[in-house]
Amino acid sequence: MLQTKRMSIVPTFVCTLRCKMCSNHMPAFQNPPCATVAQMQADIDGLFALFDKIEWLQFVGGEIFTHKHLDEVFDYCKKYTTQFDRLIIETNATILPTEKEWESLLSYGSKLKVMISDYGPLSKVCAQFVERLQQNNIEFVLKKYYGDVATQHFGGWIDNTACQDLLEPDDYVTKQAALCAQVRLENMHIFKGKLHRCSNSLFLSELGVCVPNHRDYVDLHDGSSLAQKQAIIEAFYAYPRKSCHYCTWKSGDSAQRYGAAEQEKTAHA
């Protein structure tokens, strides 16, 4: 029986902000890619053919609500409601869902949870977002990312923007990668059929900075058998990915923290 704690579907790399220390490297994408509704639906089918149970089925970006057809995807997930516990939405509260997206999300009731990264004045629709959730008794979490660094969620941000091999000893990378929060949470990420064990592996791969090693990810649609894919996934956390050599997060407990969301000069519309 194959299970995981968190599975993050990435609809789009488009973001409404351009944060200098974006841990997912969004400002580095000159032409941020998006997945089509059909591609996400195919990935959802592929995931639930592989996994018997996913605790949290998440949608993360970029800013997911720049993608204007997510209601079709949220509705499609209902085919598999017995195989996941919660539908988790991550947003920076700069843009509201469409009415169709609200309708689809709210139909999940207590199964829905919304995670809001609150960047103060940058999160211009945060109050409206929270009000709508409260009116419908939807669970939400506000992660504070403004004001004094010491008061910010997780003590502020970690600078993970080097986008290069940090040339750390292999034994150090192996030790730290095993302690990484992404490993503890089993936080897998998928985009256009490519299933990675963490966000850094996915985003660096899509950026073309770090070409993953064999078995560092699974292609859901490559024609290999379910058993072959499952065998790779079962070993996802047994050894570091190539991307672990590029990652500051694995040293998160000791890494320096910075104030969140300092903006570059321009932003995606």
Buried (B, 14 or more C-beta within 10 A) or exposed (E): EBEBBBBBBBBBBBBBBBBEBBBBBBBBBEEBEBBEBEBBBBBBBBBBEBBEBBBBBBBBBBBBBBBEEBBBBBBBBEEBEEBBBBBBBBBBBBBBBBEBBBEBBBEBEEBBBBBBBBBEEBBBBBEEBBEBBEEEEBEBEBBBBBEEBEEBBEBBBBEBBEEEEBEBEEEEBEEBBBEBEBBEBBBBBBBBBBBBBBBBBBBBBBBEBBEBEEEBBBBBBEEEEEEEBBBBBEEBBEBBBBBBBBBBBBBBEEBEBBBBBEEEEEBBE
